[in-house]
């Protein structure tokens, strides 16, 4: 059995910012590609390593290879020129492998420099046992399937979901055959080889991945990887934001509050569904991010938000936190009105808000108060909510 590691390093890494392609960027004194190659070259179960590169990066590749220890560098074959897409690059690499008598091939992204020996062991074992296998880690966030208008159409059970990584492991001949069939049929572009093998009709199994086997995509990923390699803990800054929303009552037989449809003698006048609790929470998170308000990101002048479900606004604000490597710690909202009463619906609202934000229900607080018959809420003319959000942001990304 001859095991070949095929390292895909032809991409440009534009999401990581300007400068060198990310696989050639320094990471704690060594390039990302050098770290990735060393992991596979040093593994006793790997017979040869082939790297797919952009011809424009040949000098950068040669400089990287010179840094690899001599005792393992002998496993490194000549590089292969990549294509315009990842799929084309992998196929180019596979076409170069018959001369190496490949039996099993592990396809790995160059931008994952933390693949350890145990993960590589599992990949080789899975390929030998199943023929096609991919590493996966359990999903901790709630996942939503959305439609053409960004509306939620399904919420899959996350217990059955896995986030797929590399190295993906295959018997060589079937993988090459699948890539050739995809080329002949002008099939859709696949983002990973497991998906291509599924399309070709091969059963693909999932083996245990590694949560530390992260792919370096953004500048925040590089900063966190530097800290990890230097043994430095992540430093967070706590940010607090507040939000407020109000809507006048109008015709209708219900109001939306905290993502729940609540029966009421009147509705609200609003461009969207008028959920004052979710609107206030959205503004609170955006305030903690110093990223404008709900009207900036979802302007009422835009017809696409007419009647929109407000869970989309809150989910978007939470996504903005996570894109910056942040954490939503706590959400707190207070409803101000004479009616309807919050109490009968409080727990359902808390559960719904927790689901939308992808946090625990113990991190969601809801309260209600009247204004003792004072003001527009006291006179029953409208409904209001105020909110606070506590988040943590990595120090480097905090404004």
NUKOL-334871 format. One record per residue (C-alpha): residue in one letter; x, y, z; chain; residue number from 1. Coordinates in steps of 0.25 Angstrom, whole numbers, padded with zeros to 4 digits, m for minus. Each point is the difference from the previous one (the first is absolute). Layout:
NUKOL-334871
<"a" <X Y Z> "A" NUM>
...
END
This chain:
NUKOL-334871
<"x" <0000 0000 0000> "A" 1>
<"x" <0006 0013 m0005> "A" 2>
<"x" <m0006 0012 0007> "A" 3>
<"x" <0002 0014 m0006> "A" 4>
<"x" <m0004 0013 0006> "A" 5>
<"x" <m0005 0010 m0010> "A" 6>
<"x" <0002 0014 0005> "A" 7>
<"x" <m0009 0011 m0007> "A" 8>
<"x" <0008 0013 0000> "A" 9>
<"x" <m0004 0007 m0012> "A" 10>
<"x" <m0010 0010 0005> "A" 11>
<"x" <0001 0015 0003> "A" 12>
<"x" <m0006 0001 0013> "A" 13>
<"x" <m0007 0014 m0003> "A" 14>
<"x" <m0008 m0001 0013> "A" 15>
<"x" <0012 0001 0009> "A" 16>
<"x" <0003 0014 m0005> "A" 17>
<"x" <0011 0006 m0009> "A" 18>
<"x" <0014 m0005 m0001> "A" 19>
<"x" <0005 m0014 m0003> "A" 20>
<"x" <m0009 m0012 m0003> "A" 21>
<"x" <m0003 m0005 0014> "A" 22>
<"x" <0007 m0013 m0001> "A" 23>
<"x" <0013 0007 m0002> "A" 24>
<"x" <m0002 0010 0012> "A" 25>
<"x" <0008 m0001 0012> "A" 26>
<"x" <m0006 m0006 0012> "A" 27>
<"x" <0009 0001 0013> "A" 28>
<"x" <0012 0000 m0009> "A" 29>
<"x" <m0003 m0011 m0010> "A" 30>
<"x" <m0009 0001 m0012> "A" 31>
<"x" <m0014 m0007 0001> "A" 32>
<"x" <0004 m0009 m0012> "A" 33>
<"x" <0013 m0005 0007> "A" 34>
<"x" <m0008 m0003 0013> "A" 35>
<"x" <m0010 m0008 m0008> "A" 36>
<"x" <0010 m0008 m0009> "A" 37>
<"x" <0008 m0003 0013> "A" 38>
<"x" <m0012 m0007 0006> "A" 39>
<"x" <m0001 m0009 m0011> "A" 40>
<"x" <0014 m0002 m0004> "A" 41>
<"x" <0004 m0004 0014> "A" 42>
<"x" <m0012 m0010 0001> "A" 43>
<"x" <0005 m0015 m0001> "A" 44>
<"x" <m0012 m0004 m0007> "A" 45>
<"x" <0001 0010 m0012> "A" 46>
<"x" <0009 m0005 m0011> "A" 47>
<"x" <0000 0012 m0009> "A" 48>
<"x" <m0005 0014 0000> "A" 49>
<"x" <m0004 0008 m0012> "A" 50>
<"x" <m0004 0015 0000> "A" 51>
<"x" <m0009 0007 m0010> "A" 52>
<"x" <0005 0014 m0002> "A" 53>
<"x" <m0003 0012 m0008> "A" 54>
<"x" <0012 0002 m0010> "A" 55>
<"x" <0000 0014 0004> "A" 56>
<"x" <0004 m0004 0014> "A" 57>
<"x" <0012 m0009 m0004> "A" 58>
<"x" <0010 0009 0006> "A" 59>
<"x" <m0008 0001 0013> "A" 60>
<"x" <m0001 m0016 0000> "A" 61>
<"x" <0015 m0002 m0002> "A" 62>
<"x" <0003 0009 0011> "A" 63>
<"x" <m0009 m0007 0009> "A" 64>
<"x" <0005 m0014 m0004> "A" 65>
<"x" <0014 0004 0003> "A" 66>
<"x" <m0004 0002 0015> "A" 67>
<"x" <m0005 m0014 0001> "A" 68>
<"x" <0010 m0010 0008> "A" 69>
<"x" <0008 m0008 m0009> "A" 70>
<"x" <m0003 m0013 0007> "A" 71>
<"x" <m0015 0001 m0005> "A" 72>
<"x" <0001 0008 m0012> "A" 73>
<"x" <0003 m0012 m0009> "A" 74>
<"x" <m0014 m0004 0001> "A" 75>
<"x" <m0004 0013 m0008> "A" 76>
<"x" <m0003 m0003 m0015> "A" 77>
<"x" <0000 0011 m0011> "A" 78>
<"x" <m0011 0010 0002> "A" 79>
<"x" <m0012 0000 m0010> "A" 80>
<"x" <m0006 0013 m0006> "A" 81>
<"x" <m0014 0003 0005> "A" 82>
<"x" <m0012 0004 m0008> "A" 83>
<"x" <m0010 0011 0001> "A" 84>
<"x" <m0009 m0007 0011> "A" 85>
<"x" <0003 m0009 0011> "A" 86>
<"x" <m0006 m0011 m0007> "A" 87>
<"x" <0009 0002 m0012> "A" 88>
<"x" <0012 0001 0009> "A" 89>
<"x" <m0003 m0014 0007> "A" 90>
<"x" <m0003 m0006 m0014> "A" 91>
<"x" <0014 0005 m0005> "A" 92>
<"x" <0006 m0006 0012> "A" 93>
<"x" <m0006 m0013 m0001> "A" 94>
<"x" <0004 m0002 m0014> "A" 95>
<"x" <0014 0001 0004> "A" 96>
<"x" <m0001 m0011 0010> "A" 97>
<"x" <m0001 m0013 m0008> "A" 98>
<"x" <0016 0001 m0002> "A" 99>
<"x" <0001 m0001 0015> "A" 100>
<"x" <m0009 m0013 0001> "A" 101>
<"x" <m0010 0007 0009> "A" 102>
<"x" <m0009 m0009 0008> "A" 103>
<"x" <m0006 0010 0009> "A" 104>
<"x" <0000 0015 m0001> "A" 105>
<"x" <m0003 0010 0011> "A" 106>
<"x" <m0004 0013 m0006> "A" 107>
<"x" <0003 0012 0010> "A" 108>
<"x" <m0001 0015 0000> "A" 109>
<"x" <0013 0007 0001> "A" 110>
<"x" <m0007 0010 0009> "A" 111>
<"x" <m0002 m0010 0011> "A" 112>
<"x" <0013 m0001 0007> "A" 113>
<"x" <m0004 m0007 0013> "A" 114>
<"x" <m0003 m0014 m0005> "A" 115>
<"x" <0006 m0009 0010> "A" 116>
<"x" <0005 m0014 m0001> "A" 117>
<"x" <m0012 m0006 0006> "A" 118>
<"x" <m0009 0007 m0010> "A" 119>
<"x" <0009 m0005 m0011> "A" 120>
<"x" <m0001 m0014 0006> "A" 121>
<"x" <m0015 0000 0000> "A" 122>
<"x" <0000 0005 m0014> "A" 123>
<"x" <0008 m0011 m0006> "A" 124>
<"x" <m0008 m0011 0008> "A" 125>
<"x" <m0013 0006 m0005> "A" 126>
<"x" <0005 m0001 m0014> "A" 127>
<"x" <0004 m0014 0001> "A" 128>
<"x" <m0013 m0004 0007> "A" 129>
<"x" <m0010 0008 m0008> "A" 130>
<"x" <0006 0004 m0013> "A" 131>
<"x" <m0005 0015 0002> "A" 132>
<"x" <0000 0007 0013> "A" 133>
<"x" <0000 0014 0005> "A" 134>
<"x" <0003 0006 0014> "A" 135>
<"x" <m0011 0007 0007> "A" 136>
<"x" <m0002 0007 0013> "A" 137>
<"x" <m0014 0002 0008> "A" 138>
<"x" <m0007 0013 m0003> "A" 139>
<"x" <m0003 0008 0012> "A" 140>
<"x" <m0007 0012 m0006> "A" 141>
<"x" <m0015 m0002 m0005> "A" 142>
<"x" <0000 m0001 m0015> "A" 143>
<"x" <m0011 0006 m0009> "A" 144>
<"x" <m0004 m0003 m0014> "A" 145>
<"x" <m0005 0013 m0007> "A" 146>
<"x" <m0007 0002 m0013> "A" 147>
<"x" <0001 0010 m0011> "A" 148>
<"x" <m0005 0011 0008> "A" 149>
<"x" <0009 m0003 0012> "A" 150>
<"x" <m0012 m0006 0008> "A" 151>
<"x" <0002 m0012 0009> "A" 152>
<"x" <m0005 m0013 m0007> "A" 153>
<"x" <0006 m0010 0009> "A" 154>
<"x" <0008 m0002 0013> "A" 155>
<"x" <0007 m0013 m0001> "A" 156>
<"x" <0003 m0008 0012> "A" 157>
<"x" <0015 0003 0003> "A" 158>
<"x" <0002 m0013 0007> "A" 159>
<"x" <0000 m0006 m0014> "A" 160>
<"x" <0009 0011 m0006> "A" 161>
<"x" <0015 0001 m0001> "A" 162>
<"x" <0010 0011 m0005> "A" 163>
<"x" <0009 m0007 m0010> "A" 164>
<"x" <0015 0002 0000> "A" 165>
<"x" <0012 m0005 m0007> "A" 166>
<"x" <0008 m0009 m0002> "A" 167>
<"x" <m0011 m0007 m0008> "A" 168>
<"x" <0004 m0015 m0003> "A" 169>
<"x" <m0002 m0009 m0012> "A" 170>
<"x" <0004 m0012 m0007> "A" 171>
<"x" <0007 0007 m0012> "A" 172>
<"x" <m0006 m0007 m0012> "A" 173>
<"x" <m0014 0003 0003> "A" 174>
<"x" <0003 0015 0004> "A" 175>
<"x" <0007 0002 m0014> "A" 176>
<"x" <m0011 m0007 m0007> "A" 177>
<"x" <m0010 0009 0007> "A" 178>
<"x" <0008 0013 m0004> "A" 179>
<"x" <0001 m0005 m0014> "A" 180>
<"x" <m0015 m0002 m0001> "A" 181>
<"x" <m0003 0014 0006> "A" 182>
<"x" <0009 0006 m0011> "A" 183>
<"x" <m0007 m0008 m0011> "A" 184>
<"x" <m0014 0003 0004> "A" 185>
<"x" <0003 0015 0003> "A" 186>
<"x" <m0006 m0002 0014> "A" 187>
<"x" <m0002 0011 0010> "A" 188>
<"x" <0013 0005 0008> "A" 189>
<"x" <0002 m0008 0013> "A" 190>
<"x" <0006 0007 0012> "A" 191>
<"x" <0005 m0013 0005> "A" 192>
<"x" <0004 m0014 m0005> "A" 193>
<"x" <m0010 m0007 0010> "A" 194>
<"x" <m0011 0008 m0007> "A" 195>
<"x" <0005 m0004 m0014> "A" 196>
<"x" <0001 m0015 0004> "A" 197>
<"x" <m0014 0001 0005> "A" 198>
<"x" <m0005 0005 m0013> "A" 199>
<"x" <0008 m0011 m0007> "A" 200>
<"x" <m0008 m0010 0008> "A" 201>
<"x" <0010 m0005 0010> "A" 202>
<"x" <m0004 m0001 0014> "A" 203>
<"x" <0008 0010 0009> "A" 204>
<"x" <0003 m0003 0015> "A" 205>
<"x" <0003 0010 0011> "A" 206>
<"x" <0011 m0002 0010> "A" 207>
<"x" <0004 0008 0012> "A" 208>
<"x" <0006 0013 m0004> "A" 209>
<"x" <0007 0010 0009> "A" 210>
<"x" <m0005 0013 0005> "A" 211>
<"x" <0014 0006 0001> "A" 212>
<"x" <0002 m0004 m0015> "A" 213>
<"x" <m0005 0014 m0004> "A" 214>
<"x" <0001 0006 m0014> "A" 215>
<"x" <0006 0014 m0001> "A" 216>
<"x" <m0009 0009 m0008> "A" 217>
<"x" <0000 0014 0007> "A" 218>
<"x" <0010 0009 0007> "A" 219>
<"x" <m0007 m0004 0013> "A" 220>
<"x" <0003 m0014 m0003> "A" 221>
<"x" <0015 0003 m0002> "A" 222>
<"x" <0000 0008 0013> "A" 223>
<"x" <m0006 m0011 0008> "A" 224>
<"x" <0010 m0010 m0006> "A" 225>
<"x" <0011 0009 0004> "A" 226>
<"x" <m0005 0000 0014> "A" 227>
<"x" <m0002 m0015 0000> "A" 228>
<"x" <0014 m0003 m0005> "A" 229>
<"x" <0006 0010 0010> "A" 230>
<"x" <m0008 m0005 0012> "A" 231>
<"x" <m0007 0013 0002> "A" 232>
<"x" <m0014 0000 0004> "A" 233>
<"x" <m0011 0007 m0008> "A" 234>
<"x" <m0003 0014 0006> "A" 235>
<"x" <m0014 0005 m0001> "A" 236>
<"x" <m0006 0013 0003> "A" 237>
<"x" <m0014 0000 0005> "A" 238>
<"x" <m0010 0010 m0007> "A" 239>
<"x" <m0014 0004 0005> "A" 240>
<"x" <m0010 0006 m0010> "A" 241>
<"x" <m0014 0004 0002> "A" 242>
<"x" <m0012 0001 m0009> "A" 243>
<"x" <m0014 0006 0000> "A" 244>
<"x" <m0012 m0002 m0009> "A" 245>
<"x" <m0015 0005 m0001> "A" 246>
<"x" <m0012 m0003 m0009> "A" 247>
<"x" <m0013 0006 0000> "A" 248>
<"x" <m0012 m0009 0001> "A" 249>
<"x" <m0009 m0002 m0013> "A" 250>
<"x" <m0010 m0009 m0005> "A" 251>
<"x" <0003 m0015 0002> "A" 252>
<"x" <m0003 m0012 0009> "A" 253>
<"x" <0015 m0003 0004> "A" 254>
<"x" <0013 0006 0003> "A" 255>
<"x" <0014 m0007 m0002> "A" 256>
<"x" <0008 0001 0013> "A" 257>
<"x" <0014 m0008 0002> "A" 258>
<"x" <m0003 m0008 m0012> "A" 259>
<"x" <m0013 m0005 0005> "A" 260>
<"x" <m0014 0004 m0006> "A" 261>
<"x" <m0008 0005 0011> "A" 262>
<"x" <m0015 0001 m0001> "A" 263>
<"x" <m0005 0015 0003> "A" 264>
<"x" <m0012 0009 m0003> "A" 265>
<"x" <0009 0008 m0009> "A" 266>
<"x" <0012 m0001 m0009> "A" 267>
<"x" <0012 0010 m0002> "A" 268>
<"x" <0003 0010 m0011> "A" 269>
<"x" <0014 m0005 m0005> "A" 270>
<"x" <0008 m0002 m0013> "A" 271>
<"x" <0004 m0014 0005> "A" 272>
<"x" <m0007 m0008 0009> "A" 273>
<"x" <0002 0010 0011> "A" 274>
<"x" <0006 m0009 0011> "A" 275>
<"x" <0004 0011 0010> "A" 276>
<"x" <0008 m0010 0008> "A" 277>
<"x" <0008 m0006 m0011> "A" 278>
<"x" <0002 0014 m0006> "A" 279>
<"x" <0006 0005 0013> "A" 280>
<"x" <0009 m0012 0002> "A" 281>
<"x" <0005 0002 m0014> "A" 282>
<"x" <0003 0015 0003> "A" 283>
<"x" <0007 m0004 0013> "A" 284>
<"x" <0009 m0010 m0007> "A" 285>
<"x" <0003 0010 m0011> "A" 286>
<"x" <0003 0010 0011> "A" 287>
<"x" <0010 m0009 0007> "A" 288>
<"x" <0007 m0002 m0014> "A" 289>
<"x" <m0001 0015 m0003> "A" 290>
<"x" <m0006 m0004 m0013> "A" 291>
<"x" <m0011 0010 m0002> "A" 292>
<"x" <m0015 m0004 0003> "A" 293>
<"x" <m0010 m0009 m0006> "A" 294>
<"x" <m0005 0011 m0010> "A" 295>
<"x" <0015 0001 m0006> "A" 296>
<"x" <0000 m0015 m0003> "A" 297>
<"x" <m0015 m0002 m0003> "A" 298>
<"x" <m0005 0014 m0005> "A" 299>
<"x" <m0016 0001 0000> "A" 300>
<"x" <0002 0007 m0013> "A" 301>
<"x" <0004 m0014 m0006> "A" 302>
<"x" <m0012 m0007 m0005> "A" 303>
<"x" <0006 m0014 0002> "A" 304>
<"x" <m0001 0002 0015> "A" 305>
<"x" <m0015 0002 m0001> "A" 306>
<"x" <m0007 m0009 0010> "A" 307>
<"x" <0013 m0007 0003> "A" 308>
<"x" <0002 m0009 0011> "A" 309>
<"x" <0008 0006 0011> "A" 310>
<"x" <0008 m0012 0003> "A" 311>
<"x" <0008 0003 m0012> "A" 312>
<"x" <0005 0013 0006> "A" 313>
<"x" <0004 m0006 0013> "A" 314>
<"x" <0007 m0012 m0007> "A" 315>
<"x" <0007 0010 m0009> "A" 316>
<"x" <0005 0008 0012> "A" 317>
<"x" <0005 m0013 0007> "A" 318>
<"x" <0007 m0004 m0012> "A" 319>
<"x" <0008 0013 m0001> "A" 320>
<"x" <0005 m0003 0014> "A" 321>
<"x" <0005 m0013 m0004> "A" 322>
<"x" <0006 0004 m0012> "A" 323>
<"x" <0009 0009 0008> "A" 324>
<"x" <0004 m0012 0009> "A" 325>
<"x" <m0010 0005 0011> "A" 326>
<"x" <m0009 m0007 0010> "A" 327>
<"x" <m0014 0005 0004> "A" 328>
<"x" <m0001 m0002 0015> "A" 329>
<"x" <m0013 0005 0004> "A" 330>
<"x" <m0013 0006 m0005> "A" 331>
<"x" <m0010 0008 0009> "A" 332>
<"x" <m0013 0007 m0005> "A" 333>
<"x" <m0011 0007 0007> "A" 334>
<"x" <m0014 0001 m0006> "A" 335>
<"x" <m0007 0013 0003> "A" 336>
<"x" <m0016 0000 m0002> "A" 337>
<"x" <m0013 m0002 0007> "A" 338>
<"x" <m0004 m0012 m0009> "A" 339>
<"x" <0003 m0010 m0004> "A" 340>
<"x" <0006 m0007 0012> "A" 341>
<"x" <0014 m0006 m0002> "A" 342>
<"x" <m0002 m0011 0011> "A" 343>
<"x" <m0007 m0011 m0007> "A" 344>
<"x" <0010 0001 m0012> "A" 345>
<"x" <0013 0003 0007> "A" 346>
<"x" <0006 m0014 0000> "A" 347>
<"x" <m0004 m0002 m0015> "A" 348>
<"x" <0006 0013 m0003> "A" 349>
<"x" <0013 m0003 0007> "A" 350>
<"x" <0002 m0013 m0007> "A" 351>
<"x" <m0003 0007 m0013> "A" 352>
<"x" <0010 0011 0002> "A" 353>
<"x" <0011 m0010 0005> "A" 354>
<"x" <m0003 m0008 m0013> "A" 355>
<"x" <0002 0012 m0009> "A" 356>
<"x" <0012 0004 0007> "A" 357>
<"x" <0006 m0014 0002> "A" 358>
<"x" <0002 0002 0015> "A" 359>
<"x" <m0005 m0007 0012> "A" 360>
<"x" <m0013 0004 0006> "A" 361>
<"x" <0006 0004 0013> "A" 362>
<"x" <0007 0011 m0008> "A" 363>
<"x" <m0013 0006 m0004> "A" 364>
<"x" <m0008 0009 0010> "A" 365>
<"x" <m0014 0006 m0002> "A" 366>
<"x" <m0008 0009 0008> "A" 367>
<"x" <m0012 0009 m0001> "A" 368>
<"x" <m0006 0012 0007> "A" 369>
<"x" <m0011 0010 m0002> "A" 370>
<"x" <0002 0015 0001> "A" 371>
<"x" <m0011 0002 0010> "A" 372>
<"x" <m0010 0005 m0011> "A" 373>
<"x" <0010 0011 m0003> "A" 374>
<"x" <0004 0004 m0014> "A" 375>
<"x" <m0003 m0007 m0014> "A" 376>
<"x" <0002 m0014 0006> "A" 377>
<"x" <m0009 0004 0012> "A" 378>
<"x" <m0011 0005 m0009> "A" 379>
<"x" <0001 m0013 m0008> "A" 380>
<"x" <0004 0007 m0013> "A" 381>
<"x" <0013 m0008 m0002> "A" 382>
<"x" <0010 m0010 0005> "A" 383>
<"x" <0015 0001 0003> "A" 384>
<"x" <0012 m0008 0004> "A" 385>
<"x" <0014 0004 0005> "A" 386>
<"x" <0011 m0010 0000> "A" 387>
<"x" <0015 m0002 0004> "A" 388>
<"x" <0010 m0010 m0006> "A" 389>
<"x" <0013 m0004 0005> "A" 390>
<"x" <0010 m0005 m0010> "A" 391>
<"x" <0015 m0004 0000> "A" 392>
<"x" <0009 0004 m0011> "A" 393>
<"x" <0015 m0004 m0003> "A" 394>
<"x" <0009 0012 0004> "A" 395>
<"x" <0005 0001 m0014> "A" 396>
<"x" <m0014 0001 m0006> "A" 397>
<"x" <m0006 0009 0010> "A" 398>
<"x" <m0003 0014 m0005> "A" 399>
END
